[in-house]
């Protein structure tokens, strides 16, 4: 497969993508040989929209603020070649301690134990860059030793004149984090900016 050919990349992501299951505890994680790419970010960062844009679906990944889905890890099978994994969002204001602890246990187990995990995409809101809880998340990912790539979302909402500054500022933060991969991908699920670039990266990392 010519992974750097744009047409190949597009065809790969145009294949069928199916919901596998939603796991609320590690015992429910599917047994799978497929390479995995996981997505994580603050709730409302645009994670569901991004998974939908990548796979060209409108409703594959539902908004994570749907009650009851916030504490689940959702697995999607892309053409029996790649598993896309939607990790529960963080940063819910006033979440009770037990909910936070459950989140930490579930995500930590996933990040540390999932043997086929190739890369985590850490989503940051392009309008604001990294917030405090995103910085905490970076440390959490560093400790889990899962490699992660930084993806800016909603870049259509940031004036074009500010794109370069946001990327420079975010890169400077990422350089301090040992498990962060170099390079930032700026995306918009609305304008589809950066979607092909992110697809090419996932194909390169995952398959
Ligand atoms: P999640 O909670 O991280 O899964 O976030 P969602 O995908 O549900 O998106 C949260 C809100 O941001 C929704 O109102 C989306 O329509 C909006 N949104 C998501 N991605 C984009 C984007 O690329 N551009 C713009 N302008 N809005 C977006």
Boltz pocket constraint, residues with backbone or C-beta under 6 A from the ligand:
constraints:
  - pocket:
      binder: B
      contacts: [[A, 41], [A, 42], [A, 43], [A, 44], [A, 45], [A, 46], [A, 47], [A, 48], [A, 49], [A, 50], [A, 62], [A, 63], [A, 64], [A, 65], [A, 89], [A, 153], [A, 154], [A, 155], [A, 156], [A, 157], [A, 187], [A, 188], [A, 189], [A, 190], [A, 191]]
      max_distance: 6.0
